[in-house]
C-alpha cells in the first residue's frame, strides 16, 4: 500500500470518527487510542525512485472526542524501508477539529532522516488551518517540490 494513501486512509477514518462524536458523554472526553505495525511493498518509493523495497510502518494515535463535537487527534508514525539507501520518514502531529468542521494541525508531519539517524534530510513543521482557505505557518520544505532528490538513492 502506498504510504501516502495509508496515512490519508487512517486520517480520514479518524476524522470521520471525530465528526460523528454525537455519543460523547458530558463527563469529559471519550479517549480512544491504538497502535499498529505493518510491513508492505512500498509503491510510493517504487513510483518515485524506481526502487523495489518493503517498508515497515509503525503508528500510534490517540483521539479525544468532546461533547460539543470537537476532537483532538494526536498521531506518531514512522516508515522504515528495508533498503538502507532510502531514508526513514517520521512524523508527529496533533489535529484539533472544531464543532464547525474547521481543522487545525500542528506538529512535524514529515521528517526524513538518513538511515543512520544522524542527518536530517527534510523537515516540515508548523501549523496548518483547513477551512474555506488553507493557511500555512511554519517550515514546509516538501510543498511543491520534487521529492525524488530527498527519497531516492
C-alpha positions as CSV (number, residue, x, y, z in Angstrom):
1,X,0.0,0.0,0.0
2,X,1.2,3.5,-0.8
3,X,2.4,5.3,2.3
4,X,0.6,8.5,1.4
5,X,-2.6,6.5,0.9
6,X,-2.2,4.6,4.1
7,X,-1.6,7.8,6.1
8,X,-4.6,9.5,4.4
9,X,-6.9,6.5,5.0
10,X,-6.1,6.5,8.7
11,X,-6.5,10.3,8.9
12,X,-9.9,10.2,7.1
13,X,-11.2,7.3,9.3
14,X,-10.2,9.1,12.4
15,X,-11.6,12.4,11.2
16,X,-14.9,10.7,10.4
17,X,-14.9,9.4,14.0
18,X,-14.2,12.9,15.2
19,X,-17.0,14.4,13.2
20,X,-19.6,11.8,14.4
21,X,-18.9,12.5,18.0
22,X,-22.6,12.7,18.9
23,X,-22.4,9.9,21.5
24,X,-19.8,11.6,23.7
25,X,-20.5,11.7,27.4
26,X,-20.9,15.0,29.2
27,X,-18.5,13.9,32.0
28,X,-15.4,14.5,29.8
29,X,-13.9,13.5,26.5
30,X,-14.1,9.9,25.2
31,X,-10.5,8.8,24.7
32,X,-9.6,6.2,22.1
33,X,-6.1,5.1,21.2
34,X,-4.4,2.4,19.2
35,X,-1.2,1.4,17.6
36,X,-0.1,-0.9,14.9
37,X,2.9,-2.1,12.9
38,X,2.6,-3.2,9.3
39,X,5.0,-4.2,6.6
40,X,4.1,-3.6,2.9
41,X,5.6,-3.3,-0.6
42,X,6.3,0.4,-0.9
43,X,4.6,1.7,-4.1
44,X,5.4,5.3,-3.2
45,X,9.2,4.5,-3.4
46,X,8.8,2.4,-6.5
47,X,6.9,5.1,-8.3
48,X,9.2,7.9,-7.1
49,X,12.5,6.2,-7.3
50,X,12.1,3.0,-9.4
51,X,13.4,1.1,-6.4
52,X,11.6,-2.0,-5.1
53,X,11.6,-2.2,-1.3
54,X,9.4,-3.3,1.6
55,X,8.7,-0.7,4.3
56,X,7.6,-1.2,7.9
57,X,5.3,1.4,9.3
58,X,4.6,1.9,13.0
59,X,1.8,4.3,14.1
60,X,0.4,5.3,17.4
61,X,-2.6,7.5,17.8
62,X,-5.0,9.0,20.4
63,X,-8.3,10.5,19.7
64,X,-10.3,12.6,22.3
65,X,-13.9,13.4,21.4
66,X,-15.8,16.1,23.3
67,X,-19.5,16.6,23.9
68,X,-19.6,19.7,21.8
69,X,-18.5,17.8,18.7
70,X,-14.9,18.9,18.8
71,X,-12.0,16.4,18.9
72,X,-8.2,16.2,19.3
73,X,-6.2,13.7,17.4
74,X,-2.5,13.0,18.1
75,X,-0.5,10.8,15.7
76,X,3.1,9.5,15.7
77,X,4.3,7.4,12.8
78,X,7.5,6.0,11.3
79,X,8.3,4.4,8.0
80,X,11.5,2.3,7.8
81,X,12.3,0.9,4.4
82,X,14.2,-2.4,4.1
83,X,16.5,-0.8,1.5
84,X,19.2,1.1,3.6
85,X,19.6,3.7,0.8
86,X,16.0,5.0,1.3
87,X,15.6,7.5,4.3
88,X,13.5,6.9,7.3
89,X,10.3,9.0,7.5
90,X,8.9,10.1,10.8
91,X,6.0,12.3,11.6
92,X,4.1,13.6,14.6
93,X,1.3,15.9,14.8
94,X,-1.9,17.0,16.6
95,X,-5.1,18.0,14.8
96,X,-7.8,20.0,16.5
97,X,-11.3,19.6,15.0
98,X,-13.7,22.4,15.9
99,X,-17.5,21.8,16.1
100,X,-17.9,23.9,12.9
101,X,-15.7,21.5,10.9
102,X,-12.5,23.5,10.7
103,X,-9.3,21.7,11.4
104,X,-6.0,23.0,12.7
105,X,-3.0,20.7,12.5
106,X,0.3,21.4,14.3
107,X,3.5,19.4,14.5
108,X,6.1,17.9,12.3
109,X,4.2,15.8,9.7
110,X,7.3,14.9,7.7
111,X,10.8,14.4,8.8
112,X,13.3,12.5,6.6
113,X,16.4,11.1,8.2
114,X,19.3,9.2,6.7
115,X,19.2,5.5,7.7
116,X,22.0,6.1,10.3
117,X,19.7,8.6,12.0
118,X,22.4,11.2,12.2
119,X,21.3,13.5,9.4
120,X,18.0,15.3,8.8
121,X,17.3,15.5,5.1
122,X,13.9,17.2,5.0
123,X,11.6,18.8,7.6
124,X,8.0,20.0,7.5
125,X,6.9,21.6,10.8
126,X,4.4,24.2,11.7
127,X,0.7,25.0,11.8
128,X,-2.0,24.4,9.1
129,X,-5.6,25.6,9.3
130,X,-8.0,23.9,7.0
131,X,-11.2,25.9,6.3
132,X,-12.6,27.8,3.3
133,X,-8.9,28.6,2.7
134,X,-5.8,26.8,3.8
135,X,-3.4,28.8,6.0
136,X,0.2,27.5,6.5
137,X,2.6,28.9,9.0
138,X,5.9,27.3,9.6
139,X,8.7,25.5,7.8
140,X,7.4,23.4,4.9
141,X,10.1,22.1,2.6
142,X,8.1,19.5,0.8
143,X,5.4,21.7,-0.5
144,X,5.5,21.9,-4.3
145,X,9.0,20.4,-4.7
146,X,10.3,17.3,-6.5
147,X,10.7,14.8,-3.6
148,X,12.9,12.4,-5.6
149,X,16.2,14.1,-4.5
150,X,15.2,13.6,-0.9
151,X,13.9,10.0,-1.0
152,X,15.8,8.4,-3.9
153,X,19.4,6.9,-3.7
